[in-house]
Amino acid sequence: MTYATHLINKIRINVLENHTPYDLLYKEQPDLQNLKVFGSLCFSSSLQWNRSKLDPKARKCIFLGYKTGMKGFVVFDIHNKEIFVSRNVKF
């Protein structure tokens, strides 16, 4: 983070005239399209070469968060009790 970001994050909202720090720094509203609810049910697609003919195409999972530096979601598989990162997730 830059020094300006630290200063703006410490200012009260009424001083910022009801604007968020992101608005003041970047002069635009943040994109909230990809935000998901923590703990929501999702289905992660299993890879084709890792499944047999009768295995399901998706795994029932719980959304845990985002992986920094990657385009993937951290999910918890309900049946196998494992945590993994997947890009192919339906909410």
C-alpha beads as a LAMMPS data file, in Angstrom:
LAMMPS data file: protein, C-alpha beads

91 atoms
90 bonds

1 atom types
1 bond types

-500.0 500.0 xlo xhi
-500.0 500.0 ylo yhi
-500.0 500.0 zlo zhi

Masses

1 110.0

Atoms # bond

1 1 1 0.000 0.000 0.000
2 1 1 1.090 3.518 -0.621
3 1 1 1.403 6.255 1.964
4 1 1 -1.731 7.985 0.579
5 1 1 -3.755 4.812 1.032
6 1 1 -2.746 4.578 4.686
7 1 1 -3.749 8.206 5.279
8 1 1 -7.136 7.916 3.573
9 1 1 -7.989 4.675 5.395
10 1 1 -7.506 6.424 8.755
11 1 1 -9.841 9.355 7.965
12 1 1 -13.408 9.257 9.269
13 1 1 -16.208 8.872 6.689
14 1 1 -17.819 12.238 7.458
15 1 1 -14.483 13.927 6.648
16 1 1 -14.489 12.142 3.269
17 1 1 -18.027 13.494 2.610
18 1 1 -19.541 9.976 2.472
19 1 1 -17.116 8.715 -0.189
20 1 1 -15.130 5.535 0.180
21 1 1 -11.325 5.613 0.107
22 1 1 -11.424 3.686 -3.179
23 1 1 -13.578 6.434 -4.759
24 1 1 -11.111 9.127 -3.785
25 1 1 -8.025 7.252 -4.946
26 1 1 -9.250 5.881 -8.287
27 1 1 -12.128 8.295 -9.132
28 1 1 -14.509 5.400 -9.861
29 1 1 -16.696 2.891 -8.049
30 1 1 -15.144 -0.547 -7.327
31 1 1 -16.309 -3.503 -9.413
32 1 1 -18.370 -5.756 -7.137
33 1 1 -19.549 -8.271 -9.771
34 1 1 -17.226 -11.097 -8.703
35 1 1 -17.853 -10.949 -4.955
36 1 1 -19.431 -14.082 -3.511
37 1 1 -20.900 -14.887 -0.099
38 1 1 -18.515 -16.751 2.216
39 1 1 -19.850 -20.199 3.115
40 1 1 -22.275 -20.456 0.208
41 1 1 -22.921 -23.717 -1.614
42 1 1 -21.179 -24.120 -4.966
43 1 1 -20.344 -26.835 -7.451
44 1 1 -16.784 -27.273 -8.670
45 1 1 -16.275 -29.005 -11.989
46 1 1 -14.040 -32.054 -11.765
47 1 1 -11.480 -32.479 -14.506
48 1 1 -12.344 -34.918 -17.257
49 1 1 -9.132 -36.958 -16.993
50 1 1 -9.566 -37.345 -13.205
51 1 1 -12.965 -39.052 -13.382
52 1 1 -14.311 -42.274 -14.744
53 1 1 -17.397 -42.715 -16.878
54 1 1 -19.775 -43.027 -13.913
55 1 1 -18.254 -40.336 -11.666
56 1 1 -20.171 -37.055 -11.279
57 1 1 -19.048 -34.079 -13.349
58 1 1 -19.182 -31.678 -10.404
59 1 1 -18.300 -31.791 -6.721
60 1 1 -20.536 -30.266 -4.050
61 1 1 -18.449 -27.657 -2.217
62 1 1 -18.549 -24.703 0.155
63 1 1 -16.980 -21.406 -0.918
64 1 1 -14.165 -20.331 1.446
65 1 1 -12.571 -17.359 -0.276
66 1 1 -10.247 -16.149 -2.993
67 1 1 -6.655 -17.161 -3.676
68 1 1 -4.351 -14.150 -3.910
69 1 1 -2.368 -13.981 -7.109
70 1 1 -4.556 -16.586 -8.840
71 1 1 -7.832 -16.586 -10.741
72 1 1 -9.409 -19.225 -8.595
73 1 1 -11.763 -19.811 -5.714
74 1 1 -10.807 -21.666 -2.547
75 1 1 -13.485 -24.286 -1.911
76 1 1 -14.076 -27.099 0.579
77 1 1 -15.330 -30.416 -0.797
78 1 1 -18.143 -31.669 1.445
79 1 1 -17.765 -35.386 0.693
80 1 1 -13.959 -35.754 0.527
81 1 1 -13.277 -33.185 3.289
82 1 1 -10.505 -31.467 1.308
83 1 1 -9.717 -27.845 0.521
84 1 1 -8.584 -26.956 -3.001
85 1 1 -8.484 -24.115 -5.524
86 1 1 -10.722 -24.300 -8.575
87 1 1 -11.448 -21.941 -11.460
88 1 1 -14.529 -23.799 -12.694
89 1 1 -17.087 -23.062 -9.988
90 1 1 -20.846 -22.490 -10.302
91 1 1 -22.662 -20.655 -7.484

Bonds

1 1 1 2
2 1 2 3
3 1 3 4
4 1 4 5
5 1 5 6
6 1 6 7
7 1 7 8
8 1 8 9
9 1 9 10
10 1 10 11
11 1 11 12
12 1 12 13
13 1 13 14
14 1 14 15
15 1 15 16
16 1 16 17
17 1 17 18
18 1 18 19
19 1 19 20
20 1 20 21
21 1 21 22
22 1 22 23
23 1 23 24
24 1 24 25
25 1 25 26
26 1 26 27
27 1 27 28
28 1 28 29
29 1 29 30
30 1 30 31
31 1 31 32
32 1 32 33
33 1 33 34
34 1 34 35
35 1 35 36
36 1 36 37
37 1 37 38
38 1 38 39
39 1 39 40
40 1 40 41
41 1 41 42
42 1 42 43
43 1 43 44
44 1 44 45
45 1 45 46
46 1 46 47
47 1 47 48
48 1 48 49
49 1 49 50
50 1 50 51
51 1 51 52
52 1 52 53
53 1 53 54
54 1 54 55
55 1 55 56
56 1 56 57
57 1 57 58
58 1 58 59
59 1 59 60
60 1 60 61
61 1 61 62
62 1 62 63
63 1 63 64
64 1 64 65
65 1 65 66
66 1 66 67
67 1 67 68
68 1 68 69
69 1 69 70
70 1 70 71
71 1 71 72
72 1 72 73
73 1 73 74
74 1 74 75
75 1 75 76
76 1 76 77
77 1 77 78
78 1 78 79
79 1 79 80
80 1 80 81
81 1 81 82
82 1 82 83
83 1 83 84
84 1 84 85
85 1 85 86
86 1 86 87
87 1 87 88
88 1 88 89
89 1 89 90
90 1 90 91
